[in-house]
C-alpha cells in the first residue's frame, strides 16, 4: 500500500496503485472449511445430494428462525425465488408490476420474463427507498402487485408499504437481498409483506456459493413455492401445475449452514470495518457516509457514500481514479432501470429523485478481505482527492482518459 503525496502519484496518471490487488465491494466471506465439509458429509451419509435433502431442510429451518418466520423455501438462486413468488402472487389478468427504478439491475427483466410490464416508481431522497408516497401514483387498474426492494444501508418503511398494499388489495413482495440480517422497529426483516426474497450468492451476507430463499408466514404460499420450484410436482411422479427446476442442491446448502454458523462473528467484523470508515470519512469535507441505524440490528456489509455538490471531482472521474488504484468501487444502481433500453415494454413518468441519486452515490470497498489498516489508507486517499480535486478534475478534462501520463 502506498499513500499519495502528489497528484502525479495517482495510478491514473502513471503512479503506482495504492493496492497491488483488487479491493472490491463484494463480501466474499468464506466460512470454516471443516464446518462446510462436516455438513456435506451428512448429505453423503444420507445418500441424498439434491431435491429437498437433509441440509436444505436444516438450512430452511435455521433461516426461518433467523427471520422469525414460520416458513422458509430454498431456491437455486435468489432471482428464481423472486420469479416464482411473482408467478404465485400476481393478480390474475393484471399486467403491471410496480417497482423502483433505483434498484437491482435485473428486477425489470424478472417481471418481463413472466410476461408482465415493469412500472417504475421514484424513491425517497433520504432513505433511497420506494415509499407509499412514491408508489401510489403508479397504481392503476392494471396493477398486479407491488414489488419493492430494500435500498443499500437503509430499511424500507414497512408500515407505510403494508398499509398501501392493504388499501389497494394488492400483494406486497419484498426483495430484501440487501437487508439479510436486520430489524425494523425490533421486528426481524423477512417477516413482512406476503413474502420476502433473499440471495446467498458468494458476494452476499451469507455465502452459499449460489442460492436463494423466500421467507413467509403464509403456509399455502410456501407449499405452492415448494411445488413450482420442483417441476410442479405435488407428489412422486404427479405433476399438478406448471413448474420448473429451481431446487437447491446439498453442496450449496452445506455452505450456507457453515456461513450461518459464522454469521454473528461476521456481522461484528463488518461493524468494525464500518466504524473505521465512519471515523476516517467524518474528517473529509463534502463526503458523507450513509449511516446505518445502530439502534436496530444491521449486517453492516456495504459502505455507501454521497458526494455532495461541492465535491471537486465528478462521480464518473472518481470511479476512474479509484479503479486505477485497484479499488473496484461502483456507482449506486447506475444506470437506473428506467434509463435502460430494453426489448420489452416499460412504464415510467418523471423520476427526478432517482435521476439525481444515481449520479452522486458511490459504493466503497468492503467485505472480508479488507483490513482496518487498509480502510485508513483509503481514507487518506479520499482526503487527498478532496484537497487536490479541482486540479485533478481540470487535468482529466484537459486530456483524454487514455492519454493522461505522468509528467
C-alpha positions, 0 to 999 in steps of 0.5 A: 500500500502506498499513500499519495503525496502528489497528484502525479502519484495517482495510478491514473496518471502513471503512479503506482496503485495504492493496492497491488490487488483488487479491493472490491465491494463484494463480501466474499466471506468464506466460512470454516472449511471443516464446518462446510465439509462436516455438513456435506458429509451428512448429505453423503451419509444420507445418500441424498445430494439434491431435491429437498435433502437433509441440509436444505431442510436444516438450512430452511429451518435455521433461516426461518428462525433467523427471520422469525418466520414460520416458513422458509423455501430454498431456491437455486438462486435468489432471482428464481425465488423472486420469479416464482413468488411473482408467478404465485402472487400476481393478480390474475389478468393484471399486467403491471408490476410496480417497482423502483427504478433505483434498484437491482439491475435485473428486477425489470427483466424478472417481471418481463420474463413472466410476461408482465410490464415493469412500472417504475416508481421514484424513491425517497431522497433520504432513505433511497427507498420506494415509499407509499408516497412514491408508489401510489401514483403508479397504481392503476387498474392494471396493477398486479402487485407491488414489488419493492426492494430494500435500498443499500444501508437503509430499511424500507418503511414497512408500515407505510408499504403494508398499509398501501398494499392493504388499501389497494388489495394488492400483494406486497413482495419484498426483495430484501437481498440487501437487508439479510440480517436486520430489524425494523422497529425490533421486528426481524426483516423477512417477516413482512409483506406476503413474502420476502426474497433473499440471495446467498450468492458468494458476494452476499451476507451469507455465502452459499456459493449460489442460492436463494430463499423466500421467507413467509408466514403464509403456509399455502404460499410456501407449499405452492413455492415448494411445488413450482420450484420442483417441476410442479410436482405435488407428489412422486411422479404427479405433476399438478401445475406448471413448474420448473427446476429451481431446487437447491442442491446439498453442496450449496446448502452445506455452505450456507449452514457453515456461513450461518454458523459464522454469521454473528462473528461476521456481522461484528467484523463488518461493524468494525470495518464500518466504524473505521470508515465512519471515523476516517470519512467524518474528517473529509469535507463534502463526503458523507457516509450513509449511516446505518441505524445502530439502534436496530440490528444491521449486517453492516456489509456495504459502505455507501457514500454521497458526494455532495455538490461541492465535491471537486471531482465528478462521480464518473472521474472518481470511479476512474481514479479509484479503479486505477488504484485497484479499488473496484468501487461502483456507482449506486444502481447506475444506470437506473432501470428506467434509463435502460433500453430494453426489448420489452415494454416499460412504464415510467413518468418523471423520476427526478429523485432517482435521476439525481441519486444515481449520479452522486452515490458511490459504493466503497470497498468492503467485505472480508478481505479488507483490513482496518489498516487498509480502510485508513489508507483509503481514507487518506486517499479520499482526503487527498482527492478532496484537497487536490480535486479541482486540479485533478478534475481540470487535468482529466478534462484537459486530456483524454482518459487514455492519454493522461501520463505522468509528467 
